[in-house]
Amino acid sequence: MSFTDQAFIKAYRTDTQTEPTPVPRPVSHSHETHRHGPHANFAKSPERRPLSEAIAEERAAQAAHAAQQQPAGVQASIAGVTLATFAVPEVASRLALECGEEYRRMMAYASRSGGVIGLLGAGHGVGCSTTTLAAGLAIAADGRAPAAVIDAAPGEPGLARSLGVCDCRSLSRTLENGGAAADALIYGAAQNISLGFAFDEHTVDERRVSGALRGLIADHSAVLVDLGCDIESIATQPARGADSLRLDAVVLVRRANANEADLMFARRVLTAAGQNVIGVVESFA
């Protein structure tokens, strides 16, 4: 992901997550004193509670206090995971005004087809992640069903990771463990966007993830997939790229001064992979 991507994302990220307080590891392995040391005997002191309970209550009190300090609407969670607001709501309306004709065409296509649309950078560092987020915010700005933005850029520090979502919650791993696709997504209420990872380095099941992406259409106005910009990888290692996913359409992201040869190469690779390239948009980065 380009420096511009990182700067854009950082500008609208409010990270409120804190590291959990470490709990000392037990020093005794007997059944009775496993957590509280060899000299603890709670049977003789019924009025005293186990230390683990006191720690748990203290943590709960700290979490409640921290939640009270947050502005209303900042926190949103799904499947028990909290994500701080990753872009202020005003960005969506600004994007809707500033997006060019190609963006409006893409958003109209997304609204009309309700399909799974991949965005692929035509060249390294063009700002594909930023553009995917911008398109998702603009699509979600109408207040209807949320837009799903999925990070499927293999081996790149892409959108989801930059916004604080760890890849252990990938769609692939969640489905492998018997969970539903929605369990792997984090919902930002202020932005009306669901965010998630497609794969992680240990679980890559393209067929299952493709089905899950299509299943997300029922509850989302559009499903946008950040494919990164590793076109060469797609050509040489198909399992890592766009042709490993069943997409309804692919949009190429380019710089204003992009080399036409890069665009032609990207089109050839995607066409050979059986993808439907519906247009080219200039990077928002």
C-alpha positions in Angstrom: 0.0 0.0 0.0 1.4 3.4 -0.9 2.4 6.2 1.4 -0.6 8.2 0.2 -2.9 5.3 1.2 -1.4 5.2 4.7 -1.7 9.0 5.1 -5.4 9.0 3.9 -6.3 6.2 6.3 -4.4 7.6 9.2 -6.1 11.0 8.8 -9.5 9.5 9.5 -8.6 6.8 12.0 -9.3 7.2 15.7 -7.7 4.3 17.5 -9.4 3.8 20.9 -8.3 0.3 21.5 -6.0 -0.3 24.5 -3.8 -3.2 25.3 -5.3 -5.6 27.9 -3.7 -5.7 31.4 -1.4 -8.7 31.6 -2.3 -11.4 34.1 0.6 -13.0 36.0 1.1 -16.7 35.1 0.5 -19.2 37.9 3.5 -20.4 39.9 1.9 -23.5 41.4 0.4 -26.4 39.5 -1.6 -28.1 42.3 -5.3 -28.4 41.6 -6.4 -26.2 44.6 -3.8 -23.4 44.3 -3.3 -23.4 40.5 -4.3 -19.7 40.1 -3.5 -18.2 43.5 -0.2 -19.6 44.7 0.8 -22.3 47.2 -0.3 -20.4 50.3 -3.8 -19.3 49.3 -6.6 -21.1 51.1 -9.9 -19.6 50.4 -11.8 -22.3 52.2 -10.5 -20.8 55.5 -11.4 -17.2 54.4 -14.9 -17.3 52.9 -15.1 -13.6 53.0 -12.2 -13.3 50.6 -12.7 -13.8 46.9 -10.2 -15.4 44.5 -7.7 -12.9 43.0 -8.9 -13.8 39.5 -12.4 -12.6 40.3 -11.1 -9.3 41.6 -9.0 -8.8 38.5 -11.9 -9.6 36.3 -14.1 -7.1 38.1 -11.4 -4.4 38.0 -11.0 -4.9 34.2 -14.8 -4.7 33.7 -14.9 -1.5 35.7 -12.0 0.0 33.6 -13.7 -1.0 30.4 -17.0 0.5 31.5 -15.2 3.8 32.4 -13.4 3.9 29.1 -16.7 3.3 27.2 -18.3 6.3 29.1 -15.4 8.5 27.9 -16.1 7.7 24.2 -18.3 10.1 22.2 -21.7 8.8 21.3 -21.6 6.8 18.1 -17.8 6.2 18.0 -17.9 2.6 19.0 -19.6 -0.1 17.0 -19.1 -3.8 17.3 -20.0 -7.1 15.7 -19.3 -10.6 17.0 -18.0 -9.0 20.2 -15.2 -7.0 18.5 -15.1 -3.2 18.8 -13.6 -1.0 16.1 -13.1 2.7 16.5 -14.6 5.0 13.9 -12.3 4.8 10.9 -13.5 7.8 8.9 -15.7 10.7 9.9 -19.2 10.7 8.4 -18.6 14.0 6.6 -16.1 12.3 4.4 -18.9 10.3 2.7 -20.8 13.4 1.6 -17.7 15.1 0.4 -16.7 12.1 -1.7 -20.1 12.0 -3.3 -19.6 15.6 -4.4 -16.0 15.3 -5.5 -16.1 11.9 -7.2 -15.8 12.1 -11.0 -18.0 10.7 -13.6 -16.2 7.3 -13.6 -16.9 7.0 -9.8 -20.6 7.8 -10.4 -20.8 5.2 -13.1 -19.2 2.6 -10.9 -21.5 3.4 -8.0 -24.5 3.3 -10.3 -23.3 -0.1 -11.6 -22.9 -1.3 -8.0 -26.4 -0.2 -7.0 -27.9 -1.6 -10.1 -26.2 -5.0 -10.1 -25.8 -5.4 -6.4 -22.8 -7.6 -7.3 -19.3 -8.2 -6.1 -16.9 -5.7 -7.6 -13.1 -5.9 -7.3 -10.8 -2.9 -7.5 -7.3 -3.6 -8.8 -4.5 -1.1 -9.0 -2.9 -0.7 -12.5 0.6 -0.4 -11.2 2.2 -0.3 -7.8 1.4 2.4 -5.3 -1.6 3.9 -7.2 -3.8 4.1 -4.1 -6.1 1.2 -4.7 -6.9 0.8 -0.9 -7.7 4.4 -0.5 -9.9 4.3 -3.7 -11.8 1.2 -2.4 -12.5 2.9 0.9 -13.6 6.1 -0.9 -16.0 4.2 -3.2 -17.4 2.3 -0.2 -18.1 5.5 1.7 -19.7 7.1 -1.3 -21.9 4.1 -2.0 -22.9 3.8 1.7 -23.7 7.5 2.0 -27.3 7.1 0.7 -28.2 5.5 4.0 -29.6 2.3 2.6 -28.0 -1.1 3.3 -24.3 -0.9 4.2 -21.5 -1.3 1.8 -19.1 -4.2 2.4 -15.4 -3.5 1.9 -13.3 -6.6 1.8 -9.4 -6.6 1.9 -8.2 -9.3 -0.4 -4.8 -7.9 -1.3 -2.4 -10.9 -0.7 0.9 -10.1 1.0 0.2 -6.3 1.2 -0.4 -4.1 4.2 -3.9 -3.3 2.9 -6.9 -1.5 4.0 -8.3 -3.7 6.8 -4.9 -4.1 8.5 -4.3 -0.4 8.3 -7.6 0.2 10.0 -6.7 -2.1 12.9 -8.5 -5.3 11.9 -6.3 -8.4 12.4 -6.2 -11.1 9.7 -7.0 -13.8 12.3 -10.7 -12.8 11.6 -10.5 -13.5 7.9 -13.5 -14.8 6.1 -11.6 -17.9 5.1 -10.6 -18.9 8.7 -14.1 -18.0 10.1 -15.8 -20.2 7.5 -13.3 -23.0 8.1 -14.1 -22.9 11.8 -17.8 -23.3 11.0 -18.8 -19.6 11.5 -20.9 -17.4 9.3 -19.4 -14.8 7.0 -20.9 -11.9 9.0 -18.9 -13.1 12.1 -15.7 -12.1 10.3 -16.9 -8.5 9.5 -16.7 -5.4 11.7 -19.5 -2.8 11.2 -18.8 0.9 11.4 -22.3 2.4 12.1 -21.2 6.0 11.5 -19.9 5.1 8.0 -22.5 2.4 7.2 -19.7 0.1 6.1 -18.8 -3.5 6.9 -15.1 -4.2 6.9 -13.2 -7.5 6.7 -10.4 -9.7 5.4 -10.9 -12.3 2.7 -7.8 -14.5 3.5 -5.0 -14.9 5.9 -1.6 -16.5 5.3 -2.8 -19.8 6.8 -6.3 -20.3 5.4 -6.9 -19.6 1.7 -10.1 -21.2 0.4 -11.0 -19.2 -2.7 -14.1 -21.2 -3.5 -15.7 -20.9 -0.1 -14.8 -17.2 0.2 -16.3 -16.5 -3.2 -19.6 -18.0 -2.1 -19.4 -16.0 1.1 -18.9 -12.8 -0.8 -21.9 -13.5 -3.0 -23.9 -14.3 0.2 -23.1 -10.8 1.6 -25.0 -9.2 -1.3 -28.3 -10.0 0.5 -27.5 -7.6 3.3 -25.3 -5.0 1.6 -25.9 -2.4 -1.1 -22.6 -3.5 -2.7 -19.6 -5.7 -2.0 -16.3 -4.0 -2.9 -13.1 -6.1 -2.9 -9.6 -4.4 -2.6 -7.4 -6.6 -4.8 -4.3 -4.6 -4.3 -1.9 -3.9 -7.2 0.1 -7.1 -7.7 -0.9 -7.7 -11.3 2.2 -9.7 -12.0 1.3 -12.1 -9.2 -2.1 -12.6 -10.7 -0.5 -13.5 -14.0 2.1 -15.9 -12.6 0.3 -17.3 -9.5 -3.4 -17.3 -10.1 -4.3 -18.6 -6.7 -3.1 -15.4 -5.2 -5.0 -13.0 -7.4 -8.2 -11.8 -8.9 -9.0 -15.0 -10.8 -9.1 -17.0 -7.6 -12.3 -15.1 -6.7 -15.6 -15.1 -8.6 -16.3 -11.4 -9.1 -19.1 -9.8 -11.1 -16.9 -7.0 -12.3 -13.4 -5.5 -11.9 -12.6 -1.8 -11.9 -9.0 -0.8 -12.6 -7.5 2.1 -10.5 -5.0 4.3 -12.2 -3.0 7.5 -11.7 -3.9 10.5 -13.8 -0.5 10.1 -15.6 -0.6 6.3 -15.7 1.3 4.4 -18.3 -1.1 3.1 -21.0 1.0 -0.1 -21.2 0.2 -0.9 -17.5 -3.5 -0.5 -18.3 -3.3 -2.7 -21.3 -1.3 -5.4 -19.4 -3.8 -5.3 -16.6 -6.8 -5.7 -19.0 -5.1 -8.6 -20.8 -4.4 -10.4 -17.5 -7.9 -9.9 -16.2 -9.6 -10.9 -19.5 -7.5 -14.1 -19.6 -8.6 -14.8 -16.0 -12.3 -14.5 -17.2 -13.0 -11.2 -15.4 -15.3 -8.5 -16.6 -13.5 -5.2 -16.6 -16.2 -2.5 -16.5 -14.1 0.6 -16.4 -11.1 2.5 -15.2 -11.2 5.1 -12.5 -8.5 7.6 -11.4 -7.1 7.0 -7.9 -8.6 9.1 -5.1 -5.2 9.1 -3.4 
